Amino acid sequence: MRSSTRNLAAAASFGAFVALATVAFMPHGRAAGSQDGDAATPPMMDHVMPGQGQMPDMMQHHQQMMGTRGDHAAHMAGAGTTPTLPGQDAFGAIQEIVRMLDADPKTDWSKVNLEALRQHLIDMNDVTLKADVAAKPIDDGVEITVTGNGRTVQAIQRMVPAHAQEVDQTHLNGWSAKTAPLPNGVLLTVTSSDPREVQHIRGLGFIGILASGAHHQLHHFAMAKGEFTHAH
């Protein structure tokens, strides 16, 4: 008898708890429904069985997101705020050449060689960022040892002698330039008979000397068109 009494008391307590919880939750459910404009909207606590209604809702949400992004992109384009940076410098250099080739009705696409330009840009990256450089002043100029490892050695031996030859042939700033091969790179010597240019040469150093002159871009365009076979 006492056991039955205790069971009835426990059941009554549980029922009261459920009733209180339901009463506490109902205003929140109605508020949510009224905000959505539908007073009959069921509370968010309602459970959806796996596989029932979830996938269509996710697909609809994804489509809405994609539509929003498309509208945003169209708005940006209309406002003149479309991104312009290519995100990678070598990619941007090639992209610029491609635009020039596309804009030129005389482009002979049977000769175009963008892969040669890409390989050259890899050389430029290796020489610029991976080469080891040691410079020392000499009479009338500077002597620079440029060395590296692996592919960088080949890049140095392709680019640096070619640039020195360009400097000599064009008499850039009145400089004289020459190279001598090393097992793992090149020895570059740049001099001038003008004391002011001697200071200029020493101040520029290896990478400044390599970047001097405006022939690089012209060579890149000629290389892409298949009109320039030199590896520089």
C-alpha positions as CSV (number, residue, x, y, z in Angstrom):
1,M,0.0,0.0,0.0
2,R,2.8,2.4,0.9
3,S,4.6,1.4,-2.3
4,S,1.5,2.3,-4.4
5,T,1.2,5.6,-2.6
6,R,4.8,6.5,-3.3
7,N,4.4,5.6,-7.0
8,L,1.3,7.8,-7.3
9,A,3.2,10.7,-5.6
10,A,6.1,10.4,-8.0
11,A,3.8,10.3,-11.0
12,A,2.0,13.4,-9.8
13,S,5.3,15.2,-9.3
14,F,6.6,14.3,-12.8
15,G,3.3,15.4,-14.3
16,A,3.5,18.8,-12.6
17,F,7.1,19.2,-13.8
18,V,6.1,18.5,-17.4
19,A,3.1,21.0,-17.1
20,L,5.4,23.7,-15.8
21,A,8.0,23.2,-18.5
22,T,5.3,23.3,-21.2
23,V,3.9,26.6,-19.8
24,A,7.4,28.1,-19.6
25,F,8.1,27.2,-23.2
26,M,4.9,28.2,-24.8
27,P,5.4,32.0,-24.8
28,H,8.7,31.6,-26.5
29,G,7.2,29.4,-29.2
30,R,4.4,31.9,-29.8
31,A,6.8,34.8,-29.9
32,A,8.9,33.1,-32.5
33,G,5.8,32.4,-34.5
34,S,4.6,35.9,-34.3
35,Q,7.9,37.2,-35.5
36,D,7.7,35.0,-38.5
37,G,4.2,36.3,-39.2
38,D,2.5,33.0,-38.5
39,A,1.0,32.5,-35.1
40,A,0.5,28.8,-35.8
41,T,4.2,28.2,-36.3
42,P,5.2,25.2,-34.1
43,P,7.8,25.6,-31.5
44,M,11.5,25.2,-32.5
45,M,11.7,22.3,-30.0
46,D,9.8,20.0,-32.5
47,H,12.1,17.4,-33.7
48,V,12.5,16.3,-37.4
49,M,13.4,12.7,-37.9
50,P,16.6,12.1,-39.8
51,G,16.1,12.3,-43.5
52,Q,12.7,14.1,-43.2
53,G,12.8,17.7,-44.4
54,Q,16.4,18.4,-43.7
55,M,17.9,18.0,-47.2
56,P,15.3,20.2,-49.1
57,D,15.8,22.9,-46.4
58,M,19.6,22.8,-46.8
59,M,19.4,23.0,-50.6
60,Q,17.0,25.9,-50.4
61,H,19.4,27.7,-48.0
62,H,22.4,27.1,-50.3
63,Q,20.5,28.4,-53.3
64,Q,19.5,31.5,-51.4
65,M,23.2,32.0,-50.4
66,M,24.4,31.6,-53.9
67,G,21.7,34.1,-55.2
68,T,22.8,36.6,-52.6
69,R,26.5,36.3,-53.6
70,G,25.6,36.6,-57.3
71,D,23.6,39.8,-56.5
72,H,26.5,41.1,-54.5
73,A,29.0,40.4,-57.3
74,A,26.7,42.1,-59.8
75,H,26.4,45.1,-57.5
76,M,30.2,45.3,-57.1
77,A,30.7,45.1,-60.9
78,G,28.1,47.8,-61.4
79,A,29.7,50.0,-58.8
80,G,33.2,49.7,-60.4
81,T,34.6,47.9,-57.5
82,T,35.5,44.5,-59.1
83,P,38.8,43.2,-57.7
84,T,41.8,43.7,-60.0
85,L,44.7,42.0,-58.3
86,P,45.4,38.5,-59.8
87,G,46.7,37.2,-56.4
88,Q,50.0,35.9,-57.7
89,D,52.7,38.1,-59.4
90,A,53.8,35.6,-62.1
91,F,50.1,34.8,-62.9
92,G,49.5,38.6,-63.2
93,A,52.4,39.1,-65.6
94,I,51.2,36.3,-67.8
95,Q,47.6,37.6,-67.6
96,E,48.8,41.0,-68.8
97,I,50.6,39.4,-71.8
98,V,47.5,37.3,-72.7
99,R,45.4,40.5,-72.7
100,M,47.9,42.1,-75.1
101,L,48.0,39.1,-77.4
102,D,44.2,38.9,-77.4
103,A,43.9,42.6,-78.3
104,D,46.4,42.4,-81.2
105,P,44.6,41.1,-84.4
106,K,48.1,40.4,-85.8
107,T,48.9,37.8,-83.1
108,D,50.1,34.6,-84.7
109,W,48.8,32.0,-82.3
110,S,50.7,29.2,-84.0
111,K,53.9,30.8,-82.6
112,V,52.7,31.9,-79.1
113,N,54.7,30.2,-76.3
114,L,53.4,31.2,-72.9
115,E,55.1,28.2,-71.4
116,A,58.5,29.6,-72.3
117,L,57.4,32.8,-70.4
118,R,56.3,30.8,-67.4
119,Q,59.6,29.0,-67.2
120,H,61.4,32.3,-67.4
121,L,59.3,33.7,-64.6
122,I,60.2,30.7,-62.5
123,D,63.9,31.5,-63.2
124,M,63.3,35.1,-62.1
125,N,61.7,33.9,-58.9
126,D,64.6,31.6,-58.2
127,V,67.3,34.2,-58.9
128,T,65.5,36.9,-57.0
129,L,64.5,35.0,-53.9
130,K,66.7,31.9,-53.6
131,A,70.2,32.9,-54.9
132,D,73.0,33.6,-52.5
133,V,74.8,36.9,-53.2
134,A,78.2,38.2,-52.0
135,A,79.4,41.5,-53.3
136,K,82.7,43.3,-52.9
137,P,83.9,46.7,-54.1
138,I,86.6,46.7,-56.8
139,D,88.3,49.4,-58.8
140,D,85.6,51.3,-60.8
141,G,82.8,49.1,-59.7
142,V,81.7,45.9,-57.9
143,E,82.3,42.1,-58.2
144,I,79.4,39.9,-57.2
145,T,79.4,36.2,-56.6
146,V,75.9,34.7,-57.3
147,T,75.4,31.1,-56.3
148,G,72.7,28.6,-55.5
149,N,71.5,25.0,-55.2
150,G,69.5,22.7,-57.5
151,R,67.4,24.5,-60.1
152,T,68.5,27.9,-58.8
153,V,72.0,27.3,-60.2
154,Q,70.6,26.8,-63.7
155,A,68.4,29.9,-63.3
156,I,71.4,32.0,-62.3
157,Q,73.5,30.7,-65.3
158,R,70.7,31.5,-67.7
159,M,69.7,34.9,-66.4
160,V,72.8,36.7,-65.1
161,P,75.0,36.3,-68.2
162,A,72.1,37.3,-70.4
163,H,71.6,40.5,-68.4
164,A,75.3,41.3,-68.4
165,Q,75.3,41.0,-72.2
166,E,72.3,43.3,-72.4
167,V,74.0,45.9,-70.3
168,D,77.1,45.8,-72.4
169,Q,75.3,45.9,-75.7
170,T,73.1,48.8,-74.8
171,H,75.8,50.6,-72.8
172,L,73.2,51.0,-70.0
173,N,74.3,54.1,-67.9
174,G,77.7,53.8,-69.4
175,W,78.4,50.5,-67.5
176,S,80.5,47.6,-68.5
177,A,79.4,44.2,-67.4
178,K,80.8,40.7,-67.8
179,T,80.4,37.3,-66.2
180,A,82.5,34.2,-65.5
181,P,81.0,30.8,-64.8
182,L,81.2,29.2,-61.4
183,P,80.4,25.5,-60.6
184,N,77.3,26.6,-58.6
185,G,76.6,30.0,-60.2
186,V,78.2,33.0,-61.8
187,L,80.7,35.8,-61.0
188,L,79.3,39.1,-62.2
189,T,81.5,42.2,-62.6
190,V,80.0,45.6,-63.3
191,T,82.2,48.7,-63.7
192,S,82.1,52.3,-65.0
193,S,84.7,55.0,-65.8
194,D,82.4,57.6,-64.3
195,P,83.0,57.9,-60.5
196,R,79.3,58.8,-59.9
197,E,78.2,55.7,-61.7
198,V,80.6,53.6,-59.7
199,Q,78.7,54.7,-56.6
200,H,75.5,54.1,-58.4
201,I,76.5,50.5,-59.2
202,R,77.7,49.8,-55.7
203,G,74.5,51.2,-54.2
204,L,72.3,49.1,-56.5
205,G,74.0,45.9,-55.7
206,F,73.1,42.6,-57.4
207,I,69.3,42.8,-57.5
208,G,69.3,46.5,-58.4
209,I,71.7,45.9,-61.3
210,L,69.5,43.0,-62.5
211,A,66.4,45.1,-62.3
212,S,67.9,48.1,-64.2
213,G,66.8,48.9,-67.7
214,A,63.5,48.5,-69.4
215,H,64.2,45.5,-71.6
216,H,62.6,42.8,-69.3
217,Q,59.0,43.6,-70.2
218,L,59.8,43.8,-73.9
219,H,61.6,40.5,-73.8
220,H,58.7,38.9,-71.9
221,F,56.3,40.0,-74.7
222,A,58.6,38.8,-77.4
223,M,59.1,35.5,-75.6
224,A,55.4,34.9,-75.3
225,K,54.9,35.7,-79.0
226,G,57.6,33.1,-79.9
227,E,59.9,35.9,-81.4
228,F,62.6,35.8,-78.7
229,T,64.4,32.5,-78.2
230,H,66.9,33.6,-75.6
231,A,66.3,32.2,-72.1
232,H,66.5,35.7,-70.5
